[in-house]
Amino acid sequence: MTTRITTQPLRSNFDRAGLSFTINGCMFVFGIVLFLVGSLLPALHVSNAHAGSLGSIPLVGILAATVVAGPILDIHGARQMLIVALILVAGSLALMPALGIFWQLEICCLAYGFGGGVLNTAANVLIADLNAESRSRALNLLGFFFSAGAVAAPLLMSLVGEALSPAAVLRLLAAITAVVVIPVLFLRFPPPPRAGVRIGNLLTLIHRPLVWLFGLILFFESGSENCMFVWAGRIVIDASHAPAARGSLALVALGAALGVGRLGAVLWLRWLGNLGTVWLSVCLLIAGILIAVAARGLPTMILAMAVIGLGISAIFPTVLGIAGEHFPGETGTAFGAIIALALIGGAAGPKLGGLVISRGPLQVLWIPAISAAGVGILTSVAARPWHRT
């Protein structure tokens, strides 16, 4: 089936550059949203039950928004959705310091989670559509801004008690989000590719096996990635017999390598192409796991986490770029379904790691190892030209 795409040139190169910069800013905000609760919990002084609730509620909002946003983006475009999403995030963050009742805090978490889910889906769709000739490179750069946002929240929260209060951090993050709204209000966005199409017609896309194949690939990738972010500290501490305080070094190495790897992928995608980049990532990931298995001390374990982070870094945006090539006129609907499956995998990975770690910390590394092999093989199948729709 060949999709006819309604296109219209942007007004100028400035529009394209301005949109790209603004969309990357939106993804920076999503990075803040995804890791905010984990950074904020130590300062909230809530019970373990309440902490668990606050940790899961934003993810419910993100998943709901991801499912809903895709078809709407294809039919109505992204501008209004981005405005609403940014207002939801900024308003929720600004209100949180003034709330004194737990259920009100839960509503704010759900609201900014929903807004973040819209930002994530819309940003990926827009960047893919604006960069038809270099989707994977542009999506890797977008992923770098996500990593920067993910670092921003815990970095600012680390200053609590010294230069800032939790309320000041939340209001600062709300102000950053509000600033991103300004260019969204004034920049011209490309027209929706499927304007006037009934939503039911778009949803038939979900029945295509290729959508599920890409979703399965990113299910494995996200499960592996989140598993490592949750359990890397414990793996490093137990395997190297290092003090508990040193566990944070594993997360620093993993997070920093993730950002560096996505920046690096912008360059090496030119030489290796999409499939070559995925297989390079798989090899790096397995190499990092082998280093961890052979490690006898903390420095080598930290090196292993950095290599694993490099291996993980380019897989998600590059695979999403390949998916964009297969569904150029229905990117929103396809990305919504694919990212929703990835989010489910992201939730399952850490839970599976929790079951495996009882057999020994290094046993958790089987999860990214098996996932990496599956990602490489399935991506090779998905990238074949005869799969194009």
N, C-alpha and C positions, 0 to 999 in steps of 0.2 A: 504494500500500500504506500503510495507516494503522498506526502503531506504538502499541501500548498500553503506557503507562508506569506502572510501579509506583512510587507516591510515598507519602511519609509525612512529615508536618510535622515540622520540627525542634523540639526541646524548647522553645526560646525564642529571642527576638531575640539574646540574648547568644551562643547557640550559633552562629547565622549570622554574627555579627560576629567571633566568635573564630575560626571556621573560615576566614573570608575573610582575616583578618590572618595566620593560620598558613600558608595556602596561598600568600599573597604572599611570606611568608618562605621557603617552599620554592623559589619561583621566583628569589628573591634568591640562594639557594645555587646554583641551576642557572647563573645568570649568572657566579658565581665559577668553577664547574667548566669552563664553556665556554672561558674565556679564561685559565685558570690556567697551562697549559703554556707559552703564549707569554710570559707574565710571568715564569715561573720559569726558562726556558732560559738566560738570560744568567748566572744564578748557578750553573748545574749544571756548566758547563765540560765538555760532552760533544762528541763529534765531530758533524759535519754529518749523517752517516748516522743516528746515534743520535737526534739532535735531530728529524730528519724522522719517525722511527719514533714517538717520544714525542708528536709533534704529531698524528699520524694515529690512534693507538690509542684515545684517548678518544672520537674521532668514531665509530669502529667500535662501541664500547660503547653510545654514545648511539643510533645507528641501530638496533642489535639490540634495545635496550630499547624503543624507540619501536614497533617492529613487534610485539613480544610483549605490551607492556603494555595496548594498547587493549582487546582482547576481555576480558582478565582484569578490567579495571576495570568493564566492563559487567556481568560475571557475579558477581564477588566483592567489588566495592567497592574503595575507595582506601586505607583506613586501614592495613591490613597492608603494602600495597605501599610506602606512604610511609615507614613505620617501617623496613622493610628497606633502602630506597633511602638514607635519611638515615644509617643505620648504616654502609652501604657507603662513602658519601662521607666521613663523619667518621673512620671507621677507616682508610681509605686515606690521608687527609691526615695523620693522626696518625702513621702508620707510616712514611711516606716519608722523614722525616729520619733514621731509624734504618737504612735499607737501604743496603747497600754493593755489591750485585750488580745489574747492569743489568736482567736478566730479571725480578727482583723488582720493580723500578721499573715495568717494562712491565705487570706484573700489577696493580699498584696503579692505574696509569692506566686500564687496562681496567675495573677494578672501579668507580672513581669515575665513569668515563664512563657505564657501565651504570646506576649509581645516578642520575646526572644526567638520563639519558634518561627514566627512570621519573618523576622529579620533574617534568620538563617536560611530559610527556604527562598525568600525573595532575593537575597544577596547572591546566592549560588545561581539562581535562574538568570538574573540580570547580567551577571558577569559572563556566564556561558553564552548568552545571546549577544552580548556586545562584542565578544571576541570569538567569532565563529571560526577564524583561521588559527586560533591559538588558545582554545578553551582550557586545556590542561595547565598551560603555563599561567594563565590568568587565575584559574581556580587555586593553584598552589600559592600564588601571591596573596589571594584572598585568605587562604588558610594561615599564612604568616600573620596577618592582622588579627585573625581569631586567636592565635597563640599569644600575641602581644596583649590582647584584652584579657585572656585567661591569667596572665601574669600580673596584670595591673591591680586586680581586686586584692589578691593575697599580699601583694607588695605594699599597697596602701594600708591594708589592715595590720600589717606588721609594724606600722608607725603608731598604732593606737596605744595610748598610755604615754607616748613620748611627745610627738608634735600634734597629734590629731585624736579626736574622740570618734567612736563608731558613728555617731550622728553626723559628724563633719565629713567622714569618708563617704557615707551614703549620699549626702547632699552634693558632694563634689562629683560623684559618679552620675548623679541625676543631672547636674549641670553639663557634664561632658555629653551625655545623651541628648540633652536639649539643644546643644550646639549643633549636633549632627542633623537635627530636624531642619535647620535654617536652609541649607542648600537644597534639601528635598522639596521645600516649598516653592523654590524658584527655578530649579533646573527643569528642562524639558526631557521627558522620558520617552523611550520608543513606544509605539502603539502596541497594544496586545496582539499577539499573533493569531488568536482564534476569536476575535471579537464577533459577537453575534451567534456563536455556536452554543448549542444547548449543553448544559453541564453533563447530562446523561450520555451524550455522544462522546465527550472527552473521557468519561469514566470507563468506557469500553477499553481504553488503553491499558487499564490495570490487568486485563485478562491476557495480555500478551506475555508469552514465556520470557522474552528478553528483559522485561521490566523486573520480573521475579529473579532472573539470573543476576542482574546487577544488584538488586536488593540483597540477594544471598551473599554476594561477594562482600558488600559493605557491612552486612550483618556480622560476618566473620572478622572483618577488619576492625570494626568498632568494638566488638566484644574483646578482641585481643588488646586493642589500645587502652580501653578503660580498665581492663584487668590489670595491665601493667601499671597504670597510674594509681590504682588502688593498692596494689600489693608490692610494688617495687621497693618501697621503704622496708617493709617486713622481710622481703627476700634478701636484701643487702645486709640488714642487721643480723638475721639468723645465719646466713651463709658465711659471713665474714667475722661473726662474733664481735661486732662493733657496738659501741654505746648507742642507746636508742636515739639520742639526739642527732646522730649521724645519718639517720634514715632520711632526713630531709634532703641530704645531698643527692640521693638517688632521684628524687623528684625534680630537683634543680637540673641535674644532668639530662633527665628524660625530656623535660619541658623545653630546655634550651636547645637540645638537639632537634626537637620537633620543629621549632621555628627556623633554625638554621637550615635544616633539611628541606623545608618548603621553599625557602629562598634559593637554595642551591638547585632545586628541581626546575626552577624557572630557566636556568641555564642549560642543565644537562638534558632536558626534554628536547632541546633543539638538535642534540647529537644522537640521542638514543630513541626518540619517539616515545609514544605512550606505553606500548607493550614492553619495550626495552627498559623504561624507567620503572615499571612495576616489577619486572624480574630483578633489576638491580636492587630495588627496595627489599624484595624477598630475600635475596642473598645477604644483604647487610643485616637484616633482622635475624637470620639464622646464624650469621657470624657472631653477632652480639650475644646470642643465646649460648653458643659454644664457648665464648670467652667467659661468660658467667659460670658455666659448668666447670671450667678449668681454673677459675680464679681461686686464689688462696688468701687474699687480703682485701681490705677496703678499697684501695686505689684501683685495683683491677676490676672490682665489682662496679665501681662508679663508671669506669671506662666502658664496661659491658652495657650499662644502662644507656650511656650516650650513644653507643653504636645501635642499640635496639631502637632508640628514639629516632635516629637517622633513618633506620629501615622502615619504621612505621610512617614517617612524616609525609611522604609523597603519595602513598597509596590511595587514600580517600579522595583527594582532589583530582588525581589523575584518572581514577576509575570513573568518577563523576563526569570528567571531561569526555571520556569515551562514550558514556551514556548520552551526553548532550549531542554527540555526533549522530547517534541513532534516532533521536527524537527532537529534531531541530524546531519543529513547529508546535510541539506540545511539551516543552521543557518543564513548565511548571507542574503539570500533572504527573509527568514521569519522575521528576526530582522529588515531588512530595511523597510518592509511594516508595521510592528507593530510600530516601532519607528516613522515612518512618520505620522501615525494616532495619535500617542501620541503628536507629535509636533503641529498638527492641534488643538488638544484639549488644549494644553498649550497656544496657541494663543487665543482660544475662551474663556477660563476661566476668565481672567481679564476683557474682554469686557462684559461678562455676569454680573460680579461683579459690573461694572460701571453702569449697568442698574438697579440693585437691590438696590444699596447703597442709592439711593434717598429716599427709604422708611425707612431708618434708618441703621446705621452702622452694627448692629448685624444681620440684614437680610441677609447680605453677607454670614454668616455662614451656611445658608441653602445649599449653593453650595457644600462645603466639606461634609456636613452631608449626603445629598442625594447621592453624589458621593461615599462616604464611604460604604453606604449600597449596592449600585449597584456593587461596586468592590468586596465586600465580597461574594455576591450571585453569580455573574458571574464567579469569580475565583473558587468557589466550583463546578460549572458546568464544567469549562474548565479543572480542575484537575482530573476529573473522568477517570479511566484507560481505559474505552472503547472509549475514544476520541483519543487515540494514533493512529498515522498514520503509 
